[in-house]
Amino acid sequence: MKPENIMLDDGFNLKLADFGFSSSKAQNETRKGTDSYMSPEIHLGHKYSGQCADLFAAGIILFIMVAQHPPFTQATPKDPHYKTISANRLDLFWKLHSRNKPGGLEFFSEDFRDLITELLSFDPIHRPSLAEIKSHPWCTGPVPTYDEIKTEFATRKAKLDEENMQDEEEIPEINVDPSVFIKNTVHRGIGGDVLKSTVATIERNENEYVPEFKRYTQFFSDAKLDKLFDALALFADQVTTEFEFAPESYSATLNLLKDDYKVVMTVNILKVEGEDKHCIEVVKNSGDRFVFNDIYQTMKKFFGGLVNATEPK
């Protein structure tokens, strides 16, 4: 279970999706999924209980929902944050995560800290059962009504829609050699005079945006298609020497190395049907989810004022 597989419908009801790796076995040996959400026993190559591993992943998601960032990169003793848990230095774990929080340690309630500490235990035997979680003090306190939830989420969505626009930011100065868009070109830099419009130079078809497949890693623009494609080329050249543009669509695949983590991602520029705008969709092909998210945020910021349109209605 990962955040990108948790969805809300139009009424903000929670939906779970993607059970491709699910298993009902008492013990498992496979290593499938995303490293960032794997329990320590999976990283160590031990046989593991699927239920215990799922509760561990749920603990990570709960922490992210409250803290707005992950508790660690990987649940291994080598990870600078998780090693405080595996070494039973829980006081240090919470001290590290509360340094920049409003109110310091009190940002996380005592009940929340207790539940998260149990869920992220190094030894799966020490993790609570689902029944114990449901009866935990953090889960049995007062909860909002459905109408209160809808109102709060509608307010948050409106705020996010506003924040997703960067129309007041500067637009990057774009100077791209069209040869960069040709398949199998060796890319050693794309600076130089603009010879022709990229749209006029190479025949491509613009794929359509499908709202049902929307992602968290996407943004919208009412800028011209060639300007967006040139901005993508400039970004690719600045962050990596390993990239390739698709010959038939407005798409590029980038291979990046960040903090010793390799991430492969595809960026698609899609036409929004019935509206004069485009969707810039970023898809992780492989690599660490958290590092990918950081790269996506860097890319979105790079596009500056080109990020200037709201999500289609």
Secondary structure, DSSP 8 states (H G I E B T S, - for coil): --GGGEEE-TT--EEE---TT----SSB----S-GGG--HHHHTT--B-HHHHHHHHHHHHHHHHHHSS-S-SSSSTTSTTHHHHHTT-HHHHHHHHHTTSTTGGGGS-HHHHHHHHHHT-SSGGGS--HHHHHTSTTTSS----HHHHHHHHHHHHHHHHHHT--TTS--------GGGGSTT---S---S---S-HHHHS--B--B--GGG--SSEEEE-S-HHHHHHHHHHHHHHH-SEEEE-SSBSEEEEEEEETTEEEEEEEEEEE-TTSS-EEEEEEEEES-HHHHHHHHHHHHHHTGGG--B----
